[in-house]
Amino acid sequence: MKNKIILLITSIVILFITIDLNAQCAMCKAVVETNLETGDTKGMGLNNGILYLMAFPYIAATIFAILFFLQKKKTNSSLLNN
């Protein structure tokens, strides 16, 4: 049980560690760089938007895994009590 808690805490810490990533295609990056060089600020949020959209599948998968684990744990405990 202690190992599972440590694994869960480690997974959560790794999930929330963020680094600045360049998650853009070549064309998007070129447009943003040109936009920023001319003084506009419209392209500054593009990378954050891409990362924002990328995060949701991981969040959904994590929530599903946690709910699955809790349901399985509940089912196993009810089988042991009978």
N, C-alpha and C positions, 0 to 999 in steps of 0.2 A: 504494500500500500504506500509506503514511504517513497519507493522508487517511482510510482505513478504520479505522486504529487510533485516530485522533483521534475519529472518529465513535463508535466503540465505547466509548471511555473517557467521552466526553461523555454518551452514552446511559446508561451505568452510573451516573454521578454524578447525573444527573437522576432516575433510577429510585430512588435511595436518599435523595434529599432529601425530608424529610418536614416537613409543616406540620400544625398542628392544624386538622382539618376538622370541620365539623358535618354529617356524612353521615347524618342521621336524618330520618324522616318527621315530620310535624307531631304525630301522636298519640304516637309514641315519645318525642319531645322533651318534650311536655307531661307525660307520665308520669314521665320521668326528673327533670324540674325539680321536680315536686311531691314526688317521692320524696326528692330531695336537700334540699328546704326543710323537710321533716319530720325530717330528721336521719339518715335511712337512707343507707347507702352502696352499696346493691345496684345502683343505676343508673349508678354511675361507670364501670363497664366496658362499658356498652352501646355507646358510640361506638367504643371500641377494638375490640370484637368485630365491629362492622360493617366497620370498616376492614380488620380481619384477614381476614374472609371475602371482601372485595372484592379483596384483593391476590393471591389465588391464581390467578385467571384471567390476570392480567398476568404473574405468574411463570411459569406454564405456557406462555404464548405466547412469552415471552422465551427459555425453554429450547428450545422447538420451533424458533424462528428461529435460534438459535445452532447447534443440531444440523443443521438444514437447510443453513446456511451452510458448516459444516465438511464435510458430506457432498458438497455441490456443489463445494467447493474440492478435495476428494480426488478426485472424479470428473474434474474438469477437469485436474488434474495428471497423472492416469493416462492420459488421452487425449493429452496433450502428449508424454508419454514414449514412446508407441507410435509 
